[in-house]
């Protein structure tokens, strides 16, 4: 972990997420620099005191690429050719991961995606607490060292995020359902209501809480979405087709005046909605799970992905090496109530596990 005295971060892309990352890191003691393609935005963010400089210090410990997803690969490749320290960590915040991770071969890079945002844009909407309790996905690969992952995990936990590990392809498939298609549906519903309001202006005055809740995300920055949607086209199309099928079933039930089918569909959705996990709560009773980590590629990702699959929140992670052994030891702090199943599944996968 970087010492307090040398904690320097650089954020590339000073929009809502980039500025929020800068504010969050600054609040926990980092010196933060940053840059943006727009000189005007750089000036605004500098004047607001969000960043201290627009220059990338070669001794920077952490670089966060917060550009639109279509620019991430080229941005990281430029960093790879710069004089940035070999020990620096590089991550991004793009909403699509598989294509980015596949096209970047810099060992310092670990793909990331914070599941947080706002309908507000840019500096005006930025908040230092935006990531407090939010899920932040990391997509380690077989090339990701335990030390890298542990360090980045710690930085993100510092700013309040609940860090989960997911395979990059799984990430794209899952966020198509959880994020990308909902944004398209919100936009479609908002556009439908707006066009209808051209004939009946009173319609928008009738927009109650449910309509406003469903369309809130349509107010977000539209410029970030074309790259994400095109890059994740296959998963988004598959999810859209499933939604169209469900709407078709509802249409058929309504045509048939099948009240029981309509009620069953809405009842199932109501139960599922109430069971959605909330933002992660800090546990007061932690245990430490020691996992013997082999030198096989992908071992770290297998452990952290198992935790995510089981909804086990890793509150802290450390890596220890023994001078006598080639293997490392992961020390994971998890909620005691979740530890038994986690240990059982890891053991079934062939990991040596102990609990203390």
C-alpha positions in Angstrom: 0.0 0.0 0.0 1.3 3.5 -0.9 2.5 5.5 2.0 0.4 8.5 3.1 3.1 10.9 2.2 3.4 9.7 -1.5 -0.3 9.2 -2.4 -0.6 10.8 -5.8 -3.5 10.1 -8.1 -4.3 11.3 -11.6 -7.7 11.3 -13.2 -8.1 11.4 -17.0 -11.6 12.7 -17.9 -13.1 15.2 -15.6 -16.8 14.6 -16.0 -19.2 13.6 -13.2 -17.4 10.3 -12.3 -13.9 11.6 -12.8 -14.5 14.7 -10.6 -16.3 12.5 -8.0 -13.3 10.1 -7.9 -11.0 13.1 -7.6 -13.0 14.6 -4.7 -13.3 11.2 -2.9 -9.6 10.5 -3.1 -8.7 14.1 -2.1 -10.9 13.7 1.0 -9.0 10.7 2.2 -5.6 12.3 1.8 -4.5 11.9 -1.8 -2.9 14.7 -3.9 -5.0 14.6 -7.1 -4.1 15.9 -10.5 -6.2 15.5 -13.6 -6.8 16.2 -17.2 -9.6 16.5 -19.7 -9.9 16.9 -23.5 -11.5 20.2 -22.9 -9.2 23.0 -21.7 -12.3 24.9 -20.4 -13.3 22.0 -18.2 -9.7 21.6 -16.9 -9.8 25.3 -15.9 -13.1 25.0 -14.2 -12.0 21.9 -12.2 -8.7 23.5 -11.3 -10.4 26.7 -10.2 -12.8 24.7 -8.0 -9.9 23.1 -6.2 -10.9 19.6 -7.2 -7.5 18.9 -8.7 -4.1 20.4 -7.8 -2.6 20.3 -11.3 -3.2 19.1 -14.9 0.3 17.5 -15.1 0.9 13.7 -14.7 3.6 13.2 -12.2 5.7 10.1 -13.2 5.7 9.0 -9.5 1.9 8.9 -9.4 0.6 5.7 -7.7 -2.9 5.5 -9.2 -4.3 6.6 -12.6 -8.1 6.5 -13.1 -9.2 6.7 -16.7 -12.7 8.2 -16.6 -13.1 8.9 -20.3 -16.0 7.6 -22.5 -15.5 3.8 -23.0 -14.4 4.2 -26.7 -11.4 6.2 -25.6 -10.1 4.0 -22.7 -7.9 1.7 -24.8 -6.0 4.5 -26.6 -5.7 6.4 -23.3 -4.1 3.5 -21.5 -1.8 2.8 -24.5 -0.5 6.4 -24.3 0.1 5.8 -20.6 2.0 2.7 -21.4 4.4 4.7 -23.6 4.8 7.5 -21.0 7.3 7.7 -18.1 4.7 6.6 -15.6 6.2 4.5 -12.8 6.2 0.7 -13.5 4.7 0.3 -10.0 1.7 2.5 -10.7 -1.9 1.1 -10.9 -4.1 2.0 -13.8 -7.9 1.4 -13.8 -10.9 2.8 -15.6 -14.6 3.4 -14.9 -16.2 2.4 -18.3 -19.5 0.6 -18.3 -18.3 -2.1 -20.7 -15.3 -4.3 -19.9 -14.6 -7.3 -22.2 -13.4 -5.4 -25.2 -11.3 -3.0 -23.1 -9.7 -5.7 -21.1 -8.9 -7.8 -24.2 -7.2 -4.8 -26.0 -5.0 -3.7 -23.1 -1.9 -5.6 -22.3 -0.3 -3.3 -19.7 0.1 -5.4 -16.6 -0.6 -2.3 -14.5 -4.2 -2.2 -15.7 -7.2 -3.6 -13.9 -10.5 -2.9 -15.4 -13.2 -1.3 -13.2 -16.7 0.0 -13.2 -18.4 1.9 -10.3 -22.1 1.3 -10.3 -22.9 4.8 -9.3 -24.0 8.0 -11.1 -26.4 10.9 -11.1 -28.8 12.6 -13.5 -26.6 15.6 -13.0 -23.5 16.1 -15.2 -19.9 17.2 -14.9 -18.5 19.1 -12.0 -21.9 20.5 -10.9 -23.0 17.0 -10.0 -19.8 15.6 -8.6 -19.8 14.5 -4.9 -17.1 13.1 -2.7 -19.5 10.6 -1.2 -20.9 9.3 -4.6 -19.3 5.9 -4.1 -20.1 5.4 -0.4 -21.8 2.1 -0.2 -21.9 1.7 -4.0 -20.8 -1.4 -5.8 -17.5 -1.0 -7.7 -16.7 -3.9 -10.1 -13.2 -5.0 -10.8 -12.4 -7.4 -13.6 -9.0 -9.1 -12.8 -7.5 -11.4 -15.3 -4.9 -14.2 -15.1 -2.2 -11.4 -15.5 -3.5 -9.5 -12.4 -1.1 -10.0 -9.5 -2.6 -10.4 -6.0 -0.6 -7.4 -4.9 -2.1 -5.2 -7.6 -5.6 -6.3 -6.8 -5.2 -6.0 -3.0 -3.8 -2.5 -3.4 -6.6 -1.2 -5.7 -9.2 -2.9 -3.6 -7.9 -1.1 -0.6 -8.0 2.3 -2.3 -11.6 1.8 -3.4 -12.7 0.6 0.0 -11.1 3.8 1.4 -13.6 5.9 -0.6 -16.5 3.8 0.6 -17.1 1.4 -2.3 -18.2 -2.2 -2.0 -15.7 -4.0 -4.3 -16.7 -7.1 -6.2 -14.8 -9.2 -8.7 -16.4 -10.3 -11.9 -15.1 -11.8 -15.2 -15.1 -9.1 -17.9 -17.5 -11.0 -20.2 -19.8 -11.8 -17.3 -19.8 -8.1 -16.3 -21.0 -7.1 -19.8 -23.7 -9.7 -19.9 -25.0 -8.7 -16.4 -24.8 -5.0 -16.7 -26.8 -5.2 -20.0 -29.7 -6.3 -17.8 -29.0 -4.2 -14.7 -27.9 -1.0 -16.4 -27.8 -0.7 -20.1 -31.3 -1.9 -21.1 -32.9 0.0 -18.2 -31.4 3.2 -19.6 -32.8 2.5 -23.0 -36.2 1.7 -21.5 -36.2 4.9 -19.5 -35.3 6.9 -22.5 -38.0 5.2 -24.6 -40.7 5.8 -22.0 -39.7 9.4 -21.6 -39.8 10.0 -25.4 -43.2 8.3 -25.6 -44.6 10.5 -22.9 -43.1 13.6 -24.5 -44.5 12.9 -27.9 -47.9 12.2 -26.4 -47.7 15.4 -24.4 -47.5 17.3 -27.7 -51.2 16.5 -28.1 -52.2 16.5 -24.5 -49.9 18.9 -22.6 -51.5 17.9 -19.2 -49.9 14.5 -19.5 -46.6 15.6 -18.0 -48.4 17.2 -15.1 -49.9 13.8 -14.4 -46.5 12.2 -14.1 -46.5 10.8 -10.6 -43.7 9.3 -8.5 -43.6 6.0 -10.4 -43.1 7.6 -13.7 -40.4 9.9 -12.3 -38.6 7.0 -10.6 -38.6 5.0 -13.9 -37.4 7.8 -16.1 -34.9 9.5 -13.7 -31.9 7.9 -15.4 -33.0 9.3 -18.8 -31.7 12.7 -17.6 -28.1 11.4 -17.4 -25.4 12.4 -19.9 -26.3 10.9 -23.2 -22.8 11.3 -24.7 -21.4 8.4 -22.7 -23.9 5.8 -23.9 -23.4 5.2 -27.6 -19.9 3.7 -27.1 -21.1 1.6 -24.2 -24.1 0.3 -26.0 -22.3 -0.5 -29.3 -19.4 -2.1 -27.5 -21.9 -4.3 -25.6 -24.2 -4.8 -28.5 -24.7 -8.5 -28.3 -25.6 -8.6 -24.6 -27.9 -5.6 -24.9 -29.7 -7.0 -27.9 -30.3 -10.3 -26.2 -31.6 -8.6 -23.1 -33.8 -6.3 -25.2 -35.3 -9.3 -27.0 -36.1 -10.9 -23.7 -37.9 -7.7 -22.6 -39.8 -7.6 -25.8 -40.9 -11.2 -25.3 -42.1 -10.3 -21.7 -44.0 -7.3 -23.0 -45.6 -9.5 -25.7 -46.8 -11.9 -23.0 -48.3 -9.0 -21.0 -50.0 -7.8 -24.2 -51.5 -11.2 -24.8 -52.7 -11.5 -21.2 -54.3 -8.1 -21.4 -56.0 -8.9 -24.7 -57.4 -12.0 -23.2 -58.4 -10.1 -20.0 -56.4 -12.7 -18.1 -56.4 -11.1 -14.7 -54.6 -13.9 -12.9 -51.7 -13.9 -15.4 -51.4 -10.1 -15.0 -51.5 -10.4 -11.2 -49.0 -13.3 -11.2 -46.5 -11.3 -13.3 -46.7 -8.2 -11.1 -46.7 -10.2 -7.9 -43.5 -12.0 -8.9 -41.9 -8.6 -9.8 -43.1 -7.1 -6.5 -41.5 -9.9 -4.4 -38.2 -9.7 -6.4 -38.0 -6.0 -6.1 -38.4 -6.1 -2.3 -35.6 -8.7 -2.1 -33.0 -6.6 -4.0 -29.9 -6.2 -1.9 -29.4 -2.7 -0.6 -26.2 -0.8 -0.3 -23.5 -2.7 1.5 -23.6 -2.3 5.3 -20.4 -2.2 7.3 -20.1 -5.3 9.4 -19.1 -5.1 13.1 -18.1 -8.7 13.3 -15.5 -9.8 10.9 -13.4 -13.0 10.6 -10.3 -13.4 8.6 -10.2 -16.1 5.9 -6.8 -17.3 4.9 -6.6 -18.8 1.4 -3.5 -20.5 0.1 -2.9 -19.0 -3.4 -1.2 -21.2 -6.0 1.0 -19.7 -8.7 -1.5 -20.8 -11.3 -2.8 -18.0 -13.6 -6.3 -16.9 -12.6 -6.1 -18.1 -8.9 -6.8 -14.7 -7.5 -9.7 -14.1 -9.9 -11.2 -17.4 -8.9 -11.2 -16.5 -5.2 -12.5 -13.0 -5.6 -15.2 -14.0 -8.2 -16.4 -16.8 -5.8 -16.9 -14.1 -3.1 -18.9 -12.0 -5.6 -21.0 -15.0 -6.7 -21.9 -15.7 -3.1 -22.6 -12.0 -2.3 -19.8 -12.1 0.2 -18.4 -8.6 0.8 -14.6 -8.5 1.2 -14.0 -5.7 3.6 -10.2 -5.9 3.4 -7.7 -8.0 1.5 -4.0 -8.5 2.0 -1.4 -10.7 0.3 1.5 -12.3 2.2 4.4 -14.2 0.8 6.6 -16.8 2.6 10.3 -16.8 1.9 10.2 -20.6 2.1 7.3 -21.1 -0.3 6.4 -20.0 -3.8 2.8 -19.8 -3.0 1.2 -16.7 -1.5 -1.5 -16.3 1.2 -4.6 -14.2 0.7 -6.0 -12.8 4.0 -9.6 -11.8 3.4 -11.8 -9.9 6.0 -15.4 -11.0 5.6 -18.6 -11.0 7.6 -18.6 -13.9 10.0 -22.2 -14.8 9.0 -21.1 -15.2 5.4 -17.8 -17.0 6.1 -19.0 -20.7 6.4 -20.4 -20.9 2.9 -17.5 -19.0 1.4 -15.0 -21.4 3.0 -17.0 -24.4 2.0 -17.2 -23.4 -1.7 -13.5 -22.4 -1.8 -12.5 -25.7 -0.3 -14.6 -27.6 -2.9 -12.7 -25.7 -5.6 -9.4 -27.1 -4.2 -8.2 -24.1 -2.2 -6.5 -24.5 1.1 -8.6 -22.4 3.5 -8.4 -21.6 7.2 -10.4 -19.2 9.3 -9.3 -17.1 12.3 
